[in-house]
Amino acid sequence: MYSARLDQLPPYPFARIDELKEEKEKQGVDLIDLGIGDPDLPTPPHIIDALCAAARDPANHHYPSYVGMSRFRTSVASWYRDRFQVSLDPENEVISLMGSKDGIAHIPEAFVDPGDYVLVPDPGYPVYRTSTLFAEGRIHIMPLRATHDFLPCLDDIPSPILRSAKLMFLNYPNNPTAAIAPREFFQEVVDFATDHEIVVVHDNAYSEVTFDGYHAPSFLESHGAKEVGVEMHSLSKTYNMTGWRIGMACGNAEILAGLKKVKTNVDSGVFNAVQIAASVALTGPQECVRKSSEIYEKRRNTLVQGLTEMGIECMIPKATFYLWVPVKNGLDFATRLLDEAGVVVTPGIGFGSCGRAYVRFAITRSLERIEQAIDRIRRVI
Ligand SMILES: *Cc1c(COP(=O)(O)O)cnc(C)c1O
């Protein structure tokens, strides 16, 4: 009944865990869910106020523009200038997205012909793979390993693959490994992509969720990046706006024009009131962003310390709200934690086969719940 395209999607890896979770909930077990990549913190009030006011204006009730309101695109450009010292022309170097997932899901359709390769990090955000498969591209896995700081080894990509590689997905600060990329790595990527004529799509969803004084760069800061790539960004994680569905694609105008052509045929843009509220978020006070990171930083410290005291060693992340924890078998470990401790974590295999021996903890729950989770894990470990 289904298309070959649907049939070739990788099997859903969490069926067993989901079943067990449902069973536990039915039994009335109080689960502590550290599996969710969605902030528990609310959207700051000044952004909500802006949405409410804009929603009452009938001028905003019509179809939005495909690429985004001029006000939104200008706000994105000014945010990129202030935050990264990257200059973008709001006219043709910024387009609005219904969340960055929208851009990631549709960009292969603009550049990938059947059989072309897409370079995809493993572990990685699952949409890089599925969007490649929907475009009938072939996936070439770039393994991310602890021994190489979870950065892909570009030199390991075989030349026959490179000859038909069209697109490369990257994501730093990284979900699920919480790794960060040094600026030198981005420069290496730009040079590599220039040599091999590969479109780089950098997913920067976590640039503002950072700790210990670390500031994540934009890929577009690298010399020549705007010639080869685009950056997908989003208000989801920065302003706790995952449900609002707004993000932006920025960078090379020609690449963006391709994405725009696809999107013009599949959606009709982002609700103007949401774009106006997003503009207020980007150009208003940024104190709320720092506050969210401070909250995550405290939770990170508590969870890292708790795990370390139990003999579970993990990297202390400088960014993202995840801990990527090496274990013997991620699926077994997550199942046991759920079954015996009522704590939900995500098995690394869900992000690709290189994640097999890991689980991902999301610190998107209160400090109290995280402390409770540590107590429970300690008792079963
Ligand atoms: C959350 C997330 C996104 C998508 O967020 P949107 O809500 O669609 O903007 C993209 N990439 C990664 C790696 C994420 O974790």
The ligand as a Gaussian input file, in Angstrom:
#p B3LYP/6-31G(d) Opt

LIG

0 1
 C       15.217000      20.688000      18.071000
 C       16.090000      20.495000      16.906000
 C       15.779000      21.031000      15.654000
 C       14.465000      21.567000      15.213000
 O       13.862000      22.455000      15.866000
 P       12.671000      23.277000      15.251000
 O       11.715000      23.309000      16.384000
 O       12.121000      22.582000      14.059000
 O       13.268000      24.575000      14.917000
 C       16.682000      20.912000      14.622000
 N       17.826000      20.275000      14.792000
 C       18.163000      19.734000      15.956000
 C       19.458000      19.051000      16.066000
 C       17.306000      19.796000      17.048000
 O       17.633000      19.208000      18.187000

